[in-house]
Amino acid sequence: MDNLLNFFVKQKKLALVFTLSVISVGLLVLNGIQRDQFPNVDFETMMITTGYPGASPEDVEQNVTNLIEDELNDVLGIEKFTSKSRAGVSSIIVKLSQDIDDISELKQDIRNAVNRVRSLPTEVVNLPEVFDLKPSRQSILRVSIAGDSLSYTELRQIVDEFATSIETVEGVSEVKKQGYLDKEIQVKIDPQKLYLHKLSLPQVMNAIKQRNKRYTVGNNNSDKDEKTIVVLSKFTKADEVGEVIIKSSFSGPIIRLKEVATITEDSVEEKSIIRVNGKKGFILSIKKQTQADVITTVDLVKEKISVINQKYANKLQIFYTSDKSKYVRNRLKIVTNNGIIGLLLVLVILGVFLSFKTAFWVAVSLPVSLLGSVALLGASGETINLVSLAAMILVLGIVVDDSIIVAESVHYYQAQGIERYKAATLGFKRVIMPVIATILTTILAFSSMFMMDSTMGKFIYVIPLIVIFALSLSFLEVSIALPAHLAAIKVEEKKHNWFEKVEQKFEKILTKVLKIRYLVVILFTALLIGSLVFATTQMKFTLFPAVGADNINARLVMKVGSSLSNTEHKAKEVETLVTKIVGVDLVSITTDVGNYYTHKAFFNIELIPSNDRETDSKVILEKLKASVNQITGVEKLRFSVKRPGPPQGGDVEINLIAQSDIQRKKAASKLEQILEAMEGVDNIDRDDDPGKDRIEVALDYSMMARLEIDQSTLNQYLRTAFTGTDVTNIREGKNDVNFRVYLGKNNHSEDFIRSIKVINKKGRAVPIDNFASIRTIVGEPNFNHYNGLRSTMVSASIEDAKTTTKVVMRDALKQLNLSGNFPGVRLISEGSAKETNDSMKNFIQAFVMAIFGIFLLLVLLFNSYTQPLLILSTIPFSVIGVIWAFFLHGESLGFFAVLGILALVGVIVNDSLVLVSHLNYLKKKGVSDVHQWIVQGSKDRLRAVVLTSLTTLAGIIPLAYGIGGTDFLLQSMALALGYGLLFGTVMTLILLPCLYLINYEFVNWIKTFKSTPSRAKGVFKKFSN
């Protein structure tokens, strides 16, 4: 072993090549590694959507949703499925079980189940669409295109060109057009001319459909000149449809379509409106390929758009919104700036305590470990994102600690005048086992995240991966390279007189402290208990606090039945209000009117990045909420902030499930009242809002039978009159242009129903009044299902400063008292409440297992039961600093704070382990006075402990206080690690020696008691003195 160490210590060139190679490879991979906002993980969720034009919610439920859900019930491996049946659309979200090994096979089973549904209504033209809900399906950029000098048709052609060109850009997977009305050929049939010529509507529609065909009938059966025989009757131009013959006889006149109908080119009916910064326009929503870099892809798209715009002499008004690359750039910039500042501070601190050459080689371990981790991250197919950046910041302190321990040990022997190569060997050999143990304990602590099986587990699995990469490379660096680098440094006589005085002062203080060790332990324990009680009763835990938000969402609800244009008019008022209040902090406001309901509008208010914004999003949100009353004539206007992190639903989501619609609605109304009365609860909503009133055409089936009226024919007349019916199409470029038939104009009121005459089976026109009546009935709500049963979801958002999801859920369910008040209703908690509970439950279970693994490892290292417990006892004490730091800074404990505490555990266990190991080393020397060697050992490790703490603090303080730019998510992690380490350092240097001495006395008392019980009391008293 010594020979091998001596060999590596003298291999300066090998050490230099290793260091430079890792850094070079890391820089090379860093230049090409994929950058993204979040990890690209499969959340194992699928969505099934089916369009059913013109159908009511109950028709959609009965004829589409139920059929698909029946098939899904037979698929094994589904955790749950929820559905929403609304007017014209069925949407089903399927959550897959975490226990299935082959997810791909399960997804195919779901697709096969959907394909087995054969009895869908004829109006369902397109088959159900099944797709995965992945982060990669989200838009990375939205492009607004407008042109004041261009007509709608001209601008639509230009947008088509943009979309086609952008789809060819490397990294782009899909370009979705919004605010875009497809072109259609409108055939408006005059009812009076139809009746005059004794024509039926199905007859006309069938004539158009049959005319627009091309087909092959065979070949000419020639041996020498074979040719294919085809019939080409397909329309080549839209106006050809007017020549379609719809009625003729041998001797009578020929009636063409143009004689009974008006044919025009127009756009499809506008069912939703997209507005950007107060203007209607075309929106291109761009999605990237899974493996594409978000920054590079966005840059290429913008470059392509610039080229096309130049083609039109820059006359187009182009605006970019929802640019995901902007947030990734900003976070990379902040982390890089703070990292550089932190590295410089680390170099300064190391230079003060050690020589500057030693400080340089110790600091080099940081880029070696981090860039090496980047290289391994790229090789494993992972990305640079929010979570991986957080992991790299976490390991900074742990990585530099290992190097400091080795460097300080080598420096200790060099200061004694030992030959430099031998000093490097002795110093490395002296601490290598504690270093290995600290690396393994840290890996075990972080590996607990691998065992989290919820959505959160998928989101953060890259954290332990990076920790393993970084610490493995750190071990190689301190084993292969660092001793050789340090051995090559010529030792100069340099005394740190200033620190010797600190050591002497510390020695005096610790000597006095050890005499009152029991009182010290009691005080620390009381402080720990008091801090934990304070944290659990006074502080709030929020998985992802809504801090530093760059987007604010708004929801406008008008009275049910409000038209699209009326809702848009009110949305304009909201846009004006938002622009006035947000002011210079506003980047854009995107308004989506009527996407799901014509009486609702949704707003996305994009702010300047928090790092460059003076006003906090919380302040802006409060101003917007306070101004709601300025918008009159609306049912609701709500503003909210979306929490960062993985998809987790709303803050509060409660599903009420019951067979009885009445009981379920009563329970939902009661729950809604309870939530409205709670402080800190806002944006209360339920998904069973009543739909707009319906006009029912009540049929007299007996009279229809007598008049020989076919119900399917009646359906065609009514649908064509009020919605229109697509009968055929032609191809223009990449788009299909439909021929849509209307009976009369396409803007009839209900009064037109009475004037419709339906052709019966004998060809006679029968007025609809003869067999039907018209009445107004209450509108249907959406029908929602949970695992096939009707359900109602009540949701709400939480103000972090006033309450928490846990408290709201507890109090709301207690007041609701389902078992007493609504025994037939079942409740299921969803959203972030469930996610928080599941995540923390999984994490605690996994962390306990990790702590047990660390205990076994320490038992193996120390061959003791009590000393591992001694080291592990430092973990809860280190949390004291975190609790009070977050309280004094007014921050909520959350997920990133937990990450900081995990890293803190690694650093504290590191320092404690090395100190206990050194005390055991002195103990073996046989010094009689236990107080003396505990004080001496603590004094020996003082510089290493202080140095590791200060360098870790120097690395994270810039991020904690935003010196190089503020990142609110990572800030809480830095605060937890920094202030926890400040208190942990005091605990390591003061409390741990006291605990070690008490443990030493206890073990010796046990040994003495076993040998001579009568002397045990006297021996214990002797040690106490």
FIVEX-654874 format. One record per residue (C-alpha): residue in one letter; x, z, y. Coordinates in steps of 0.001 Angstrom, whole numbers, plus 500000, padded with zeros to 6 digits. Layout:
! residues N
aXZY...
This chain:
! residues 1025
m500000500000500000d502774500950502427n504668497772501619l501593495655502343l501048497452505649n504682497042506607f504397493325505823f501358492737508062v502718494880510873k505741492583511174q503709489335511051k503273488839514791k502852485070514472l500203485446511776a498363487944513973l498519485616516963v497322482599514919f494440484639513466t493327485853516904l493563482452518559s491914480687515602v488849482934515638i488492482620519416s488955478830519317v486434478283516540g483987480581518329l484332478657521599l483885475363519743v480688476547518041l479443478178521254n479578474809522975g477225473266520427i475123476132519053q471381475917519583r469989477999522442d466380479123522457q464096481698524007f463253483511520776p464402483280517138n462932480353515245v461096482238512517d458054481504510428f455429484130511216e453558482914508107t450393482103509977m448411478885509715m445552477439511734i442748475129510626t440748473303513302t437774471002512762g435877469071515420y432092468812515067p430916466936518211g427672468126519760a427060470904517219s425878474385518200p427955477465517167e425623478274514283d425665474678513048v429482474782513134e429454478095511247q427024476983508558n428178473390508042v431956473664508568t433444477163508794n431621478615505785l432562475657503613i436276476000504389e436232479808504046d434605479530500621e437568477465499463l440085479842501080n438582482757499144d439919481179495957v443526480982497215l445781483845496089g448341485176498558i446235485221501731e446361488561503560k443399487799505817f441681484982507674t439680485071510872s437527482314512312k435679481332515460s432742478943515376r431957477705518843a430104474687520174g431718471607518670v434773473267517091s435655475474514123s438979477375514267i440332479433511376i443568481459511504v445074482342508127k447628485161507810l449747484891504673s450813487852502578q454369489157503029d454706489735499274i454605486070498255d457949484631497123d457196480931497582i455534480584500987s455814476780500932e453735476603497754l451112478927499244k450870476774502382q450349473716500198d447634475580498266i445848476232501556r446077472559502532n444753471570499110a441864474033499490v440897472487502825n441131468987501350r438687470012498613v435910470392501201r433911467168500762s430441467906502116l431238468023505823p428592466541508178t428846462826508974e429454463702512644v432799465249511620v434787462056512033n438295463538511713l439359465650508756p440244469338509369e443728469702510832v446023472280509204f449262473340510891d451739476232511062l451781478567514041k455488478708514813p457433479348518033s458738475783517743r455168474477518278q455067475967521757s455602473797524801i459071473987526393l458132472060529534r455008470841531312v455261467872533634s452619467270536307i452341463624537427a450305462437540380g450298459505542798d448109459367545896s448473455595546328l447586454752542728s444192454317541097y443244456421538080t443689453437535741e447127452593537135l448276456198536945r446998456483533392q449082453476532371i452145455022534016v451538458342532215d451321456443528920e454715454922529719f456131458352530513a454795459814527260t456150456931525164s459587457144526795i459843460931526508e458954460810522810t462173458821522263v464330461549523857e466561463318521377g465136466733520472v461523465990521486s458971466329518698e455673465754520496v454268464892523915k450708466039524459k448674464613527324q446401466997529221g444043466246532086y444038462778530576l440803460877530060d441040458172527420k439748454748528257e436445453730526626i434108450744526704q430678452045527677v427688450125526340k424633451438528219i421487450097526583d418392449705528723p415574451457526773q412855449276528311k414600446042527269l415141447542523843y411425448210523474l410571444793525008h412516442937522332k411273445305519624l414812446367518785s415836449671517264l418900451576518403p420453451699514878q419991447928514675v422032447360517856m424755449830516867n425100448325513410a425363444779514876i428298445843517079k430007447602514184q429602444706511752r430796442131514272n434139443881514941k435856443352511578r438664441472509960y439188441207506226t440888439189503513v438775437520500825g441493436050498591n443622432857498439n443064429119498022n444302429004494386s446761426189495155d449851425930492954k451911424160495593d450637425493498905e449019428900498421k447383430372501494t445484433572502242i441836433260503297v440849435690506026v437838436332508239l438877437254511792s435939438587513752k437763441464515415f437351441824519170t440464440814521087k439052441729524498a436529444329525536d434093441870527173e433637440035523871v431220442744522783g428645441335525178e428370438190523033v427355440105519924i424057438740518589i421690441593517957k418558439600517094s417744436039516170s415365433940514089f415337430355512752s413232429035515559g413188431934518039p415585432878520813i418983434500520252i419309437879521902r422825439012522762l423979442519523590k424676441675527236e420973440887527678v419862444440526883a422909446472527911t425394446988530734i429014446899529540t431738448583531615e435268449923531203d435449453598532091s436930456904530966v435588459352528418e433490462226529681e435545464859531499k435155468058529477s438006470034530998i440113469935534149i443810470684534607r445066471516538098v448654472212539159n449315473770542564g445803472912543734k445814469261542631k444209467496539708g446617465334537813f448047464333534494i449995466927532532l452529466114529827s453125469114527566i456433468608525767k457406470264522486k460868470236520968q462063469817517427t462794473021515520q466579472615515569a466843471201519094d468544473111521916v465984474058524560i468336473641527534t469773470300526412t466335468917525497v464803469869528853d467763468364530719l467433465087528803v463684464965529446k464151465520533179e466843462847533253k464516460362531528i461687461182533949s464005460681536920v464956457226535637i461299456186535221n460368457564538637q463094455453540244k461459452435538666y458379453183540802a460477453772543925n459974457544543638k456338457187544725l455129459519541986q454672463226542658i456335465018539746f456355468766539306y457754470879536458t456062474052535212s456435476398532223d460098475464531904k461345477617529010s464942476531529554k464883478270532942y464424481677531315v467114481016528711r469573479891531406n468762482929533511r469275485366530627l472540483717529563k473758483856533149i472874487540533513v474450488568530220t477574486495530927n478022487884534454n477520491471533330g479742490868530316i482615489647532488i482234492609534854g482086494982531892l485190493435530284l487153493838533513l486092497476533737v487107498024530114l490546496555530842v490994498842533842i489987501969531890l492204501077528938g495069500381531310v494678503810532908f494738505638529570l497145503367527683s499732500776528679f498335497544530100k499803495543527208t498051497824524744a494896497573526810f495054493774526667w495311493605522871v492572496194522446a490319494218524787v491054491018522857s489129492500519933l485930491930521942p486122488111522188v487430487939518625s484449489832517239l481810488252519488l483020484645519358g483633484997515632s480047486223515302v478855483182517256a480732480928514812l479157482653511800l475773482630513550g476012478866513980a477129478407510376s474090480361509168g471707478167511192e470724480822513741t470431480449517507i471513482117520729n468354483811521997l467036487025523496v467374488987520260s470832487720519275l472128488392522805a470777491940522582a472584492410519265m475877491225520742i475571493699523594l474840496475521095v478030495931519097l480296495813522169g480847499563522222i481150499892518456v483676497052518151v485936498310520923d485765501837519457d487454500729516234s490258499065518168i490690502098520426i490922504461517446v493705502366515877a495503501791519199e495343505452520181s496662506517516783v499569504059517003h500202505167520585y500346508798519391y503175508089516954q504986505844519400a504904508631521991q506740510850519486g509679508450519503i509054506917516067e510299503343515563r507590500954516713y506923499179513396k506834502452511517a504658503982514231a502204501089513878t502127501556510089l501660505332510277g499073505082513022f497031502476511163k497308504282507830r496249507549509454v492862506243510680i492029503331508390m489678505305506119p487662506791509007v487478503307510587i486173501785507344a483679504618507021t482421504154510596i481979500420510040l480047500974506813t477849503712508308t476976501492511281i476142498568509000l473932500846506916a472110502105510025f471350498589511278s470599497217507817s467426499294507883m465984496417509942f466291494116506946m463645496229505212m461023495775507929d458442493353506531s456082492957509484t456112490291512195m458601492484514019g460887492397510986k461034488619511130f461651488729514860i464662491089514722y466318490308511405v469151488559513266i470252491909514798p471696493450511607l473082490022510747i475149489935513947v476189493574513514i477535492761510045f479344489658511355a480876491496514325l481994494588512439s483449492551509573l485489490522512047s486427493708513886f487795495146510666l489863492005510055e491138492145513635v492206495804513487s493689495338510013i495511492007510262a496167491411513939l496008494551516093p498779496610514400a501129493608514622h500249493066518301l500844496742519081a504083496885517091a505445494016519165i505066496020522365k508237497737523524v507464501359524192e508308502545527652e508645506135528650k505441506873530438k503741510182530631h500085510553531465n500542513786533366w497089513608534805f495474513549531365e497734516279530015k496200518533532639v492756517490531438e493752518303527862q495022521719528879k491827522470530771f489748521303527814e491801523501525476k491022526604527531i487318525771527771l486947525055524043t488794528256523125k486217530244525086v483307528194523762l484270528800520124k484012532536520702i480332532124521635r479697529323519150y476392530724517870l475016530994521389v476170527416522124v474436526086519003i471263527997519879l471286526593523425f471830523023522214t469100523450519597a466686524842522177l467492521921524475l466862519472521624i463511521044520702g462446521208524338s463444517574524906l461578516367521830v458451518327522797f458660516938526329a459102513378525022t456155513561522636t453792515134525169q454856513643528502m456531510316527775k454951507099526593f456126504760523854t455270501094524350l456713498589521916f457257495972524632p456681497378528147a455279494869530624v458325494917532918g460127492082534627a457319489633533899d457695486165535375n454124485049534634i450747486494535528n447580485324533802a444098485237535294r440651484633533815l437607483525535804v434144483832534270m431119482316535972k427483482733535019v426750481158531640g425546477615532238s427826476917535191s428845473258535209l432435472082535068s432425471006538699n430882474278539874t433506476324537997e436257474125539423h434946474735542944k435264478499542463a438653478076540802k439916476434544001e439048479629545882v441068481660543377e444035479303543774t443939479768547548l443794483540547166v446708483635544717t448843481388546923k448192483633549910i448985486914548119v451985485844546029g453531483875548870v457190482864548552d457454484379545070l455134481698543674v456623478805541714s453401477240540475i449813477943539537t448287475979536674t444506476062536323d442658475144533133v438930474747533773g436461474337530918n438972474098528099y436638476090525866y433603476764528054t432504475075531245h431825478465532874k435369479765532349a438730478991533962f442188480248533067f445174480474535403n448899480728534714i450730482033537784e454451481353537453l456732483517539594i460344483179540665p462555484772537941s462660488543538312n466417488467538888d465919486408542080r462651488008543199e462448490929545599t458880491943544745d458252493345541281s455537491680539206k453738495027538947v453327495118542715i452074491527542807l449648492254539967e448225495289541768k447726493246544955l445890490549543018k443659493094541291a442855494714544628s441770491361546089v439293490433543335n436300491365545500q437213488618547968i435935486046545450t432147486260545402g429607484634543135v431542485180539895e430826487288536837k434446488338536224l437888487737537688r440704489494535852f444486489438536258s446947490529533561v450560490260532463k451605488994529059r454026491289527284p457373489894526140g458414489732522506p456913488190519381p453211487279519048q451362490589518801g447867490016520173g446252492065522919d447067495671523726v443771496778522199e441951494619519647i439176496187517591n437241494122515068l433742495371514282i432423493957511008a428820494202509789q426181492128508071s423612493253510639d424032491347513893i421992493982515745q424109496937514584r427332495092515284k426260494143518811k425159497704519568a428487499077518356a430387496488520430s428373497342523541k429001501059523035l432735500478522559e432814498315525675q431225501155527693i433748503660526314l436721501483527251e435354500807530740a435240504553531395m438895505081530441e441636505233533044g444359502632532661v442220500245530594d441547496819532072n440525493256531174i437899494390528680d436447491446526815r434456490617523694d434281487387521770d430499487216521276d429487486287524819p426084484574524845g426212480816525111k424320478770527664d420578478417527174r419436475700524799i416674473113525020e415109472913521591v413372469784520388a410782471303518040l409666468773515410d406269468423513759y407355467315510307s403826466513509114m403256464178512026m406687462604511512a405779461843507924r402524460238508967l404214458195511684e407012457278509237i409772458585511538d413126459084509849q414895462263511049s418376460705510912t417136457875513133l415716460405515598n419061462178515614q420799458902516529y418433458327519459l418895461825520882r422666461986520381t423165458511521882a421010459415524866f422837462607525803t426306462366524233g426868458779523280t428023457452519926d431295455726519083v430554452675516959t433880450779516792n437182450301518627i439948447921519616r443696448527519851e445479448483523216g449160449263522879k449470452610521090n445919453682521907d442564453061520276v439834452248522800n436374453185521566f433134451343522186r430663454098523043v426949453349523056y424595455218525397l420808455003525496g420221454440529191k422541456181531619n424876458945530459n423627461611532870h420030462223531784s418150465478532289e415950466962529562d412966465122531041f414340461891529604i413573463156526095r409857462635526604s410353458982527577i412289458090524409k410511455907521875v411794455918518304i411371452857516072n409678453897512822k410087452363509379k407551449655510210g409357448640513392r406890450200515804a408037452210518854v406626455741518706p406947458036521763i408775461245520898d405970463254522493n403752462261519548f405689464395517038a407913466799519041s407728469410521792i410397470755524093r411116474406524881t413940476491526326i415513479209524127v418315481721524566g421800480376523905e423799481226520809p427004483239521036n430147482193519220f430162483289515602n433326485056514518h434358485986510997y436853488404509492n437550487442505867g434282485535505795l432099488292507285r430596488133510755s432566490207513228t432885490998516925m436237491704518559v436495493943521607s439825493635523403a441484495184526448s444830495482528185i446674498687529038e448454499825532190d451693501335530872a452024503757533786k448669505409533024t448169505424529271t449247503947525949t447588501865523272k447816504753520809v445981507163523116v443278504616523986m442646503751520340r442486507402519319d440067508448522066a437894505314521826l437365505583518078k436636509289518353q433929508698520952l432522505691519105n432026507745515910l431170504791513697s430301506842510624g427749508870512570n426333506350515016f426803503003513253p427202503662509508g426800500002508608v429677498849510792r433286498702509610l436245498774512009i439657497115511751s442383497616514343e444340494522515322g446690493439518116s449694495345519407a448222498697518303k448415497654514664e451737495907515217t453255499007516848n452072501297514061d453207498949511305s456571498256512940m457440501880513622k456215503003510219n458366500387508494f461320501151510723i461172504927510147q460954504468506378a463873502046506401f465920504231508744v465453507313506533m466758505290503580a469705504141505702i470511507746506703f470481508724503036g472893505879502311i475170507085505126f475032510593503664l476159509327500256l478991507387501879l480187510455503808v479988512599500663l482281510075499011l484687510151501975f484874513933502509n484072515142498970s481748517651500590y478031518323500934t478104520187504231q480428518026506337p478259514889505998l475302516984507143l477475518199509997i478098514632511167l474481513549510671s473263516515512700t474864514951515774i472346512071515680p469254513955516947f471321515826519562s472530512527521057v468907511514521765i468599514276524379g470450512151526935v468192509173526222i464990511160526766w465987512572530131a467569509324531321f464343507411530728f462279510159532338l464445510260535469h464480506453535722g460704506277535234e461017503983532211s458888503835529052l460513504111525676g460160500856523768f461639498538521194f464830497738523098a465351501444523806v465188502023520033l467876499372519613g470033501226522132i469535504465520189l470593502691516983a473819501552518628l474234505082519987v474021506418516444g476876504117515478v479125505277518340i478332509003517955v478787508946514180n482030507051514778d483434509703517136s482165512592515014l483528511142511800v487013510576513237l487089514072514748v486003515777511510s488500513665509582h491303514781511923l490257518443511679n490373518168507889y493856516673508187l495079519687510234k493290522032507870k495395520710504983k498574521594506895g497810525231506213v497594526637509742s496306530191509307d494361530572512550v491217528464512141h490465528659515872q493888527286516657w493720524150514550i490117523372515518v491076523579519196q494264521582518574g492416518908516569s489703518543519209k492384518328521868d494221515636519865r491044513540519697l490010514178523313r491604511031524692a490205508815521933v486679510223522340v486738509979526132l488279506532525993t485699505124523535s482872506607525606l484191505307528912t484870501798527594t481406501583526051l479876502779529312a481962500290531282g480692497489529056i476985498277529485i476625499941532904p476673496547534713l473703495476532596a471940498849532930y471940498594536721g471886494823537116i475250494548538839g475623490993537580g471872490310537539t468887492247536225d467347491681532821f464550494209532466l464267493880528687l467950494452527985q468212497037530759s466337499676528752m468671499135525813a471720499620528034l470216502769529595a469569504293526168l473070503577524938g474801504583528184y473129507898528925g472856508821525278l476584508328525028l477249510489528103f475460513439526517g476778512540523066t480369512772524295v479811516330525522m478114517151522238t480983515679520198l483632517635522110i481753520937522472l478950521272519927l480669519599516971p483720521931516954c481311524886517054l479307523481514151y482525522729512250l483727526319512664i480360527758511626n480344525453508601y483910526515507729e482924530173507908f479803529580505841v481680527729503078n484343530428502911w481671533122502887i480013531405499923k483353531182498092t484080534827498808f480572535865497796k480952534116494450s484291535774493765t483639539303495111p480117539786496503s480951543199497936r483596541743500203a481480538885501496k480055540741504427g483457541926505601v484999538482505303f482164536929507286k482668539569509999k486385538791510067f485804535079510605s483254535851513291n485882537674515294
